[in-house]
Structure formats: C-alpha cells, structure tokens
Amino acid sequence: MPLPPVIAIDGPTASGKGTVAAAIAQKLGFHYLDSGALYRLVALASKNQCIDIGNSAQLAVLAEKLPISFENGHIFLGEENVTEAIRTEEIGLRASTLAAYVDVRLALTGLQRSFLKPPGLVADGRDMASVIFPGAILKVFLTATAQARAERRYKQLIAKGIPAKLEDLLRDLQERDARDSNRGAAPLLVADGAKVLETSDLSIDQVVAVVLDWYQSVIAQH
Ligand code: DC
C-alpha cells in the first residue's frame, strides 16, 4: 500500500511555519507534526533533570524515552502540561544547541516518522524534507528576513503580555539561524525539489493559500 502523502514545511525560526503547517493540516484533515516541539521537549526535560548540555550521550538516552503525548493541541511531558513552558526563548536556544547532536537527532527519528498515518501528514521543522520525509509529495521552504521574523515574534510576545525587546529577539534569532544552518547534522537548508516562499510581506492566510494551491497542483499531476 502506498504511504499517505506528506507535506514537509521547513524554514528558520519564526518564519511562521508552525502556524501555516497547523492551518493546512486542519484544512486538509491531515495529522500535524511540530518537530521543533520534540527538540524543545528534550531541552525542557534535560534542564529539569540537570543534564549537562554538553553531554550528548545522556541527552540522546533521554530523547529516546521521552514520556510525551499530544492531546487537543496541548503537549504533555509525563503528567505535566508543558505547552507554554517549551515556548520560552531559553528553551528554544537550548533546543537549538542539543539539536546539533547526531545521536539526539537519531533518537527522535522514529518518533517523528510515527506521525505519518492516513489520510496524510503536514510536518514542520528544519529537516522534514531533507532527512525525515525525503519522499514528501510537496516540499516547502518558508523564509522571511531576520527583521520581519523578529518583529513577528515581538508582536506575539507583547500580545501575550510577555515583555520583550526587539533587538534582543533579533540577536537571539540570528544566533539560532547561524547554529541551525551551520551544524554538520541535518542543517537547515532548502531541500532538493523544495519550493521556496519568501513571506516577509505576506499574511498567514496568504501563505496558507499559496501552499494549498501548490498541493492541489501536485495532487492533480499524480
Ligand atoms: O521550530 P522551533 O523553533 O520550535 O525549533 C526549536 C529548535 O529545534 C530549533 O532551533 C532547531 C531544532 N529543530 C531541528 O533541529 N530540527 C527540526 N526538525 C526542528 C527543530
């Protein structure tokens, strides 16, 4: 039996890929994988257990047996609802550091692939198209300037009542871009055959519409 279709959406931090991927999954009735959340969960769990960020072997063991579950848009680590706790800048930076370790990435590979079930999957991350789902029917790379992405994140935080400074966000984001792009293991890159969409001047709805159009064209050709 052929595998269900995958739409892989990769891109740098704050490129809007999570919001876009979730909206597309909802419109198509597909499953959704937020792969960054898995790296963030390893970051949070390892921080709670005081595991040294330099200890890749121990981090990989932890990643292999993470007690995680996703329920109605909420993310649980064991019994604890950590949906908000994994979204801090501190956890994002820690996630970006441990995501550079090959053993950690391998430990999370099977878990990511287990999200692929009928009728299909929308997966977002850095290496969805290049490593985890190379057979994806549609590969999208969303990008936006660092300034536009920092401004988006700034507005999100302020809207949630979380104090933020634009220049700090811009610096953190550039630091993460550099680390995610320059690492040896599965770096952030435009995969072969991926369609690139520059979103600095587009709304979420516009991006969703373009990707859905691309998907319909691909389906029509099959
Ligand atoms: O998408 P995000 O910001 O939630 O991801 C957090 C970190 O996890 C990101 O800085 C790099 C890493 N990551 C990764 O290496 N590969 C993925 N597929 C997803 C995220």
Residues whose N, C-alpha, C, O or C-beta is under 5 A from the ligand:
A	BS01	DC	T13 S35 G36 A37 Y39 G92 A95 S96 A99 D124 G125 R126 D127 R176 D180
